[in-house]
Structure formats: structure tokens, C-alpha cells
Amino acid sequence: MDSNPGLRVLAHCGYHDLFCHYYENVWTLSSLPAELRARIVVRTYEGGHETYLNKSSRLAMQRDLTSFIEEVTRVGR
């Protein structure tokens, strides 16, 4: 992120994921400087590591990813 100031990040995770811990994402994000935090979006969904197996989570992930892509491609135009 230092070498690309325009880089934005979207992280998806499940509330019950034992591999990529939800609270580890929250803690890491909260410990970053504000200018980096502003470039990272964390979205959390019902389920564990494979949240996409849950239909409602999968649809929410699709919606959030679409919105994120639309937002980051609009920036600077």
C-alpha cells in the first residue's frame, strides 16, 4: 500500500471463521494509521471460512463486491 497510494482493499470474512479470524481483522484494522484504514473495507457475513456456501451471505458478498468495484473505479474520474 505504501508503493501504490491508490490501492484499496476489500476483505470478506465470516463471523465464525476459525482460519481467518473476524476479530483479528477488526484488531488489525484498528491498529493501522488512519490514512491506511480509510483505504480498507472489511465486510463480515454469517458463516465460517466458506461463507459463500450460505445463499444470503453469497448474495451479500456479490452486492458488496460490485459496490466496491464501482466505487474504486469511479475515484479520480
A tleap script that builds the chain and sets N, CA, C and O, in Angstrom:
source leaprc.protein.ff14SB
mol = sequence {
  NMET ASP SER ASN PRO GLY LEU ARG VAL LEU
  ALA HIE CYS GLY TYR HIE ASP LEU PHE CYS
  HIE TYR TYR GLU ASN VAL TRP THR LEU SER
  SER LEU PRO ALA GLU LEU ARG ALA ARG ILE
  VAL VAL ARG THR TYR GLU GLY GLY HIE GLU
  THR TYR LEU ASN LYS SER SER ARG LEU ALA
  MET GLN ARG ASP LEU THR SER PHE ILE GLU
  GLU VAL THR ARG VAL GLY CARG
}
set mol.1.N position { 0.829 -1.187 0.000 }
set mol.1.CA position { 0.000 0.000 0.000 }
set mol.1.C position { 0.875 1.252 0.000 }
set mol.1.O position { 0.460 2.309 -0.476 }
set mol.2.N position { 2.081 1.123 0.535 }
set mol.2.CA position { 2.994 2.263 0.503 }
set mol.2.C position { 3.413 2.599 -0.920 }
set mol.2.O position { 3.511 3.771 -1.281 }
set mol.3.N position { 3.658 1.575 -1.726 }
set mol.3.CA position { 4.133 1.822 -3.083 }
set mol.3.C position { 3.008 2.171 -4.051 }
set mol.3.O position { 3.274 2.652 -5.153 }
set mol.4.N position { 1.752 1.936 -3.661 }
set mol.4.CA position { 0.614 2.275 -4.510 }
set mol.4.C position { -0.434 3.003 -3.672 }
set mol.4.O position { -1.336 2.365 -3.128 }
set mol.5.N position { -0.332 4.325 -3.559 }
set mol.5.CA position { -1.256 5.099 -2.720 }
set mol.5.C position { -2.715 5.022 -3.158 }
set mol.5.O position { -3.606 5.370 -2.384 }
set mol.6.N position { -2.974 4.573 -4.385 }
set mol.6.CA position { -4.350 4.446 -4.851 }
set mol.6.C position { -4.970 3.088 -4.578 }
set mol.6.O position { -6.146 2.871 -4.871 }
set mol.7.N position { -4.190 2.169 -4.020 }
set mol.7.CA position { -4.676 0.822 -3.768 }
set mol.7.C position { -5.739 0.821 -2.684 }
set mol.7.O position { -5.551 1.411 -1.620 }
set mol.8.N position { -6.852 0.160 -2.955 }
set mol.8.CA position { -7.924 -0.040 -1.979 }
set mol.8.C position { -8.073 -1.537 -1.767 }
set mol.8.O position { -7.795 -2.321 -2.674 }
set mol.9.N position { -8.505 -1.939 -0.590 }
set mol.9.CA position { -8.617 -3.353 -0.239 }
set mol.9.C position { -10.014 -3.639 0.294 }
set mol.9.O position { -10.545 -2.888 1.111 }
set mol.10.N position { -10.603 -4.734 -0.178 }
set mol.10.CA position { -11.865 -5.234 0.345 }
set mol.10.C position { -11.605 -6.624 0.913 }
set mol.10.O position { -11.154 -7.514 0.193 }
set mol.11.N position { -11.885 -6.813 2.192 }
set mol.11.CA position { -11.704 -8.110 2.845 }
set mol.11.C position { -13.068 -8.652 3.245 }
set mol.11.O position { -13.841 -7.975 3.922 }
set mol.12.N position { -13.355 -9.874 2.824 }
set mol.12.CA position { -14.576 -10.575 3.216 }
set mol.12.C position { -14.202 -11.621 4.256 }
set mol.12.O position { -13.170 -12.281 4.130 }
set mol.13.N position { -15.033 -11.778 5.282 }
set mol.13.CA position { -14.783 -12.844 6.245 }
set mol.13.C position { -16.095 -13.272 6.892 }
set mol.13.O position { -17.085 -12.540 6.886 }
set mol.14.N position { -16.069 -14.471 7.445 }
set mol.14.CA position { -17.233 -15.000 8.151 }
set mol.14.C position { -17.095 -14.779 9.645 }
set mol.14.O position { -15.989 -14.798 10.184 }
set mol.15.N position { -18.209 -14.572 10.304 }
set mol.15.CA position { -18.187 -14.367 11.757 }
set mol.15.C position { -17.572 -15.556 12.487 }
set mol.15.O position { -16.916 -15.388 13.516 }
set mol.16.N position { -17.783 -16.755 11.955 }
set mol.16.CA position { -17.373 -17.974 12.659 }
set mol.16.C position { -16.185 -18.656 11.987 }
set mol.16.O position { -15.992 -19.861 12.145 }
set mol.17.N position { -15.391 -17.897 11.243 }
set mol.17.CA position { -14.234 -18.435 10.535 }
set mol.17.C position { -13.114 -18.716 11.530 }
set mol.17.O position { -12.648 -17.802 12.210 }
set mol.18.N position { -12.683 -19.957 11.622 }
set mol.18.CA position { -11.614 -20.323 12.552 }
set mol.18.C position { -10.240 -20.190 11.906 }
set mol.18.O position { -9.227 -20.318 12.593 }
set mol.19.N position { -10.183 -19.938 10.615 }
set mol.19.CA position { -8.917 -19.827 9.902 }
set mol.19.C position { -8.509 -18.364 9.736 }
set mol.19.O position { -7.370 -18.001 10.028 }
set mol.20.N position { -9.426 -17.532 9.272 }
set mol.20.CA position { -9.195 -16.091 9.098 }
set mol.20.C position { -10.105 -15.374 10.086 }
set mol.20.O position { -11.236 -15.018 9.755 }
set mol.21.N position { -9.621 -15.172 11.264 }
set mol.21.CA position { -10.441 -14.702 12.380 }
set mol.21.C position { -11.028 -13.304 12.147 }
set mol.21.O position { -10.316 -12.365 11.791 }
set mol.22.N position { -12.322 -13.195 12.353 }
set mol.22.CA position { -13.035 -11.919 12.234 }
set mol.22.C position { -12.411 -10.859 13.140 }
set mol.22.O position { -12.119 -9.750 12.693 }
set mol.23.N position { -12.209 -11.199 14.403 }
set mol.23.CA position { -11.691 -10.209 15.351 }
set mol.23.C position { -10.236 -9.834 15.058 }
set mol.23.O position { -9.804 -8.728 15.384 }
set mol.24.N position { -9.488 -10.738 14.450 }
set mol.24.CA position { -8.119 -10.395 14.045 }
set mol.24.C position { -8.164 -9.308 12.969 }
set mol.24.O position { -7.342 -8.392 12.985 }
set mol.25.N position { -9.112 -9.401 12.038 }
set mol.25.CA position { -9.280 -8.345 11.026 }
set mol.25.C position { -9.649 -7.019 11.675 }
set mol.25.O position { -9.098 -5.974 11.328 }
set mol.26.N position { -10.571 -7.065 12.606 }
set mol.26.CA position { -11.006 -5.848 13.297 }
set mol.26.C position { -9.842 -5.233 14.073 }
set mol.26.O position { -9.625 -4.023 14.008 }
set mol.27.N position { -9.099 -6.055 14.801 }
set mol.27.CA position { -7.972 -5.564 15.593 }
set mol.27.C position { -6.890 -4.973 14.690 }
set mol.27.O position { -6.378 -3.886 14.955 }
set mol.28.N position { -6.548 -5.694 13.627 }
set mol.28.CA position { -5.509 -5.220 12.717 }
set mol.28.C position { -5.909 -3.893 12.098 }
set mol.28.O position { -5.103 -2.964 12.040 }
set mol.29.N position { -7.136 -3.801 11.641 }
set mol.29.CA position { -7.612 -2.562 11.032 }
set mol.29.C position { -7.567 -1.407 12.034 }
set mol.29.O position { -7.171 -0.296 11.681 }
set mol.30.N position { -7.963 -1.661 13.262 }
set mol.30.CA position { -7.988 -0.591 14.261 }
set mol.30.C position { -6.580 -0.135 14.651 }
set mol.30.O position { -6.405 0.981 15.139 }
set mol.31.N position { -5.590 -0.978 14.441 }
set mol.31.CA position { -4.226 -0.610 14.824 }
set mol.31.C position { -3.450 0.091 13.707 }
set mol.31.O position { -2.321 0.529 13.923 }
set mol.32.N position { -4.040 0.201 12.525 }
set mol.32.CA position { -3.378 0.871 11.403 }
set mol.32.C position { -3.543 2.378 11.482 }
set mol.32.O position { -4.499 2.862 12.088 }
set mol.33.N position { -2.630 3.127 10.882 }
set mol.33.CA position { -2.809 4.580 10.803 }
set mol.33.C position { -4.081 4.926 10.032 }
set mol.33.O position { -4.504 4.180 9.149 }
set mol.34.N position { -4.671 6.038 10.367 }
set mol.34.CA position { -5.955 6.449 9.782 }
set mol.34.C position { -5.919 6.503 8.261 }
set mol.34.O position { -6.904 6.149 7.613 }
set mol.35.N position { -4.801 6.941 7.673 }
set mol.35.CA position { -4.739 7.057 6.214 }
set mol.35.C position { -4.781 5.687 5.535 }
set mol.35.O position { -5.263 5.580 4.407 }
set mol.36.N position { -4.287 4.642 6.197 }
set mol.36.CA position { -4.404 3.286 5.654 }
set mol.36.C position { -5.783 2.715 5.919 }
set mol.36.O position { -6.377 2.093 5.039 }
set mol.37.N position { -6.301 2.921 7.132 }
set mol.37.CA position { -7.647 2.427 7.481 }
set mol.37.C position { -8.688 2.912 6.497 }
set mol.37.O position { -9.624 2.181 6.172 }
set mol.38.N position { -8.538 4.136 6.019 }
set mol.38.CA position { -9.521 4.718 5.093 }
set mol.38.C position { -9.534 4.007 3.750 }
set mol.38.O position { -10.487 4.155 2.985 }
set mol.39.N position { -8.492 3.238 3.448 }
set mol.39.CA position { -8.398 2.561 2.157 }
set mol.39.C position { -8.760 1.085 2.233 }
set mol.39.O position { -8.645 0.363 1.243 }
set mol.40.N position { -9.200 0.632 3.412 }
set mol.40.CA position { -9.520 -0.782 3.619 }
set mol.40.C position { -10.972 -0.908 4.067 }
set mol.40.O position { -11.434 -0.189 4.952 }
set mol.41.N position { -11.669 -1.830 3.439 }
set mol.41.CA position { -13.057 -2.118 3.797 }
set mol.41.C position { -13.132 -3.575 4.220 }
set mol.41.O position { -12.683 -4.458 3.489 }
set mol.42.N position { -13.696 -3.833 5.393 }
set mol.42.CA position { -13.897 -5.205 5.866 }
set mol.42.C position { -15.392 -5.452 5.957 }
set mol.42.O position { -16.117 -4.701 6.610 }
set mol.43.N position { -15.843 -6.500 5.305 }
set mol.43.CA position { -17.250 -6.893 5.358 }
set mol.43.C position { -17.316 -8.294 5.952 }
set mol.43.O position { -16.534 -9.173 5.592 }
set mol.44.N position { -18.247 -8.484 6.853 }
set mol.44.CA position { -18.375 -9.749 7.553 }
set mol.44.C position { -19.760 -10.330 7.325 }
set mol.44.O position { -20.756 -9.607 7.276 }
set mol.45.N position { -19.805 -11.645 7.187 }
set mol.45.CA position { -21.045 -12.329 6.821 }
set mol.45.C position { -21.272 -13.521 7.737 }
set mol.45.O position { -20.350 -13.996 8.399 }
set mol.46.N position { -22.501 -13.994 7.768 }
set mol.46.CA position { -22.833 -15.208 8.513 }
set mol.46.C position { -22.062 -16.369 7.918 }
set mol.46.O position { -21.894 -16.458 6.701 }
set mol.47.N position { -21.603 -17.244 8.767 }
set mol.47.CA position { -20.913 -18.432 8.297 }
set mol.47.C position { -19.483 -18.481 8.783 }
set mol.47.O position { -19.033 -17.646 9.567 }
set mol.48.N position { -18.781 -19.490 8.289 }
set mol.48.CA position { -17.395 -19.699 8.666 }
set mol.48.C position { -16.455 -19.339 7.542 }
set mol.48.O position { -16.602 -18.295 6.907 }
set mol.49.N position { -15.483 -20.207 7.293 }
set mol.49.CA position { -14.454 -19.927 6.295 }
set mol.49.C position { -15.035 -19.893 4.878 }
set mol.49.O position { -14.562 -19.122 4.044 }
set mol.50.N position { -16.026 -20.693 4.599 }
set mol.50.CA position { -16.636 -20.736 3.273 }
set mol.50.C position { -18.012 -20.051 3.317 }
set mol.50.O position { -19.041 -20.690 3.096 }
set mol.51.N position { -18.013 -18.765 3.601 }
set mol.51.CA position { -19.266 -18.020 3.761 }
set mol.51.C position { -20.126 -18.070 2.514 }
set mol.51.O position { -21.349 -17.960 2.600 }
set mol.52.N position { -19.504 -18.236 1.353 }
set mol.52.CA position { -20.239 -18.266 0.085 }
set mol.52.C position { -21.163 -19.476 -0.041 }
set mol.52.O position { -22.001 -19.511 -0.943 }
set mol.53.N position { -21.030 -20.466 0.841 }
set mol.53.CA position { -21.934 -21.614 0.795 }
set mol.53.C position { -23.332 -21.251 1.287 }
set mol.53.O position { -24.304 -21.929 0.957 }
set mol.54.N position { -23.433 -20.189 2.070 }
set mol.54.CA position { -24.717 -19.693 2.549 }
set mol.54.C position { -25.268 -18.737 1.489 }
set mol.54.O position { -24.616 -17.753 1.140 }
set mol.55.N position { -26.458 -19.024 0.981 }
set mol.55.CA position { -27.001 -18.243 -0.134 }
set mol.55.C position { -27.121 -16.763 0.191 }
set mol.55.O position { -26.728 -15.929 -0.625 }
set mol.56.N position { -27.643 -16.415 1.342 }
set mol.56.CA position { -27.813 -14.996 1.664 }
set mol.56.C position { -26.451 -14.303 1.821 }
set mol.56.O position { -26.290 -13.148 1.428 }
set mol.57.N position { -25.477 -15.013 2.396 }
set mol.57.CA position { -24.133 -14.443 2.511 }
set mol.57.C position { -23.503 -14.265 1.135 }
set mol.57.O position { -22.866 -13.247 0.865 }
set mol.58.N position { -23.684 -15.255 0.269 }
set mol.58.CA position { -23.129 -15.181 -1.086 }
set mol.58.C position { -23.699 -13.991 -1.844 }
set mol.58.O position { -22.960 -13.278 -2.523 }
set mol.59.N position { -24.995 -13.770 -1.737 }
set mol.59.CA position { -25.632 -12.638 -2.412 }
set mol.59.C position { -25.148 -11.309 -1.832 }
set mol.59.O position { -24.936 -10.346 -2.570 }
set mol.60.N position { -24.975 -11.259 -0.522 }
set mol.60.CA position { -24.460 -10.036 0.113 }
set mol.60.C position { -23.018 -9.782 -0.313 }
set mol.60.O position { -22.638 -8.637 -0.560 }
set mol.61.N position { -22.214 -10.835 -0.400 }
set mol.61.CA position { -20.830 -10.693 -0.850 }
set mol.61.C position { -20.780 -10.171 -2.282 }
set mol.61.O position { -19.974 -9.301 -2.610 }
set mol.62.N position { -21.647 -10.709 -3.122 }
set mol.62.CA position { -21.699 -10.260 -4.515 }
set mol.62.C position { -22.077 -8.779 -4.585 }
set mol.62.O position { -21.473 -8.014 -5.337 }
set mol.63.N position { -23.064 -8.387 -3.811 }
set mol.63.CA position { -23.504 -6.991 -3.778 }
set mol.63.C position { -22.384 -6.074 -3.285 }
set mol.63.O position { -22.139 -5.017 -3.866 }
set mol.64.N position { -21.710 -6.485 -2.216 }
set mol.64.CA position { -20.629 -5.669 -1.659 }
set mol.64.C position { -19.439 -5.571 -2.610 }
set mol.64.O position { -18.827 -4.509 -2.730 }
set mol.65.N position { -19.111 -6.662 -3.280 }
set mol.65.CA position { -18.004 -6.638 -4.232 }
set mol.65.C position { -18.325 -5.741 -5.425 }
set mol.65.O position { -17.480 -4.969 -5.877 }
set mol.66.N position { -19.542 -5.850 -5.923 }
set mol.66.CA position { -19.967 -4.992 -7.039 }
set mol.66.C position { -19.894 -3.522 -6.650 }
set mol.66.O position { -19.391 -2.700 -7.416 }
set mol.67.N position { -20.391 -3.192 -5.474 }
set mol.67.CA position { -20.352 -1.802 -4.991 }
set mol.67.C position { -18.921 -1.317 -4.825 }
set mol.67.O position { -18.602 -0.182 -5.179 }
set mol.68.N position { -18.054 -2.178 -4.284 }
set mol.68.CA position { -16.650 -1.813 -4.086 }
set mol.68.C position { -15.979 -1.527 -5.427 }
set mol.68.O position { -15.284 -0.521 -5.568 }
set mol.69.N position { -16.178 -2.390 -6.399 }
set mol.69.CA position { -15.573 -2.196 -7.722 }
set mol.69.C position { -16.086 -0.916 -8.364 }
set mol.69.O position { -15.311 -0.147 -8.932 }
set mol.70.N position { -17.388 -0.689 -8.273 }
set mol.70.CA position { -17.949 0.548 -8.829 }
set mol.70.C position { -17.346 1.776 -8.150 }
set mol.70.O position { -17.034 2.763 -8.816 }
set mol.71.N position { -17.181 1.719 -6.841 }
set mol.71.CA position { -16.626 2.861 -6.103 }
set mol.71.C position { -15.169 3.127 -6.469 }
set mol.71.O position { -14.797 4.270 -6.736 }
set mol.72.N position { -14.345 2.089 -6.483 }
set mol.72.CA position { -12.919 2.313 -6.730 }
set mol.72.C position { -12.628 2.667 -8.177 }
set mol.72.O position { -11.615 3.308 -8.456 }
set mol.73.N position { -13.481 2.271 -9.098 }
set mol.73.CA position { -13.255 2.646 -10.492 }
set mol.73.C position { -13.791 4.035 -10.794 }
set mol.73.O position { -13.438 4.625 -11.815 }
set mol.74.N position { -14.636 4.563 -9.922 }
set mol.74.CA position { -15.159 5.931 -10.059 }
set mol.74.C position { -14.172 6.959 -9.548 }
set mol.74.O position { -14.149 8.088 -10.038 }
set mol.75.N position { -13.363 6.595 -8.579 }
set mol.75.CA position { -12.429 7.528 -7.944 }
set mol.75.C position { -11.482 8.101 -8.987 }
set mol.75.O position { -10.886 7.362 -9.771 }
set mol.76.N position { -11.349 9.408 -8.991 }
set mol.76.CA position { -10.424 10.077 -9.894 }
set mol.76.C position { -10.991 10.384 -11.274 }
set mol.76.O position { -10.288 10.927 -12.126 }
set mol.77.N position { -12.242 10.046 -11.497 }
set mol.77.CA position { -12.845 10.331 -12.800 }
set mol.77.C position { -13.646 11.596 -12.768 }
set mol.77.O position { -14.224 11.986 -13.783 }
savepdb mol mol.pdb
quit
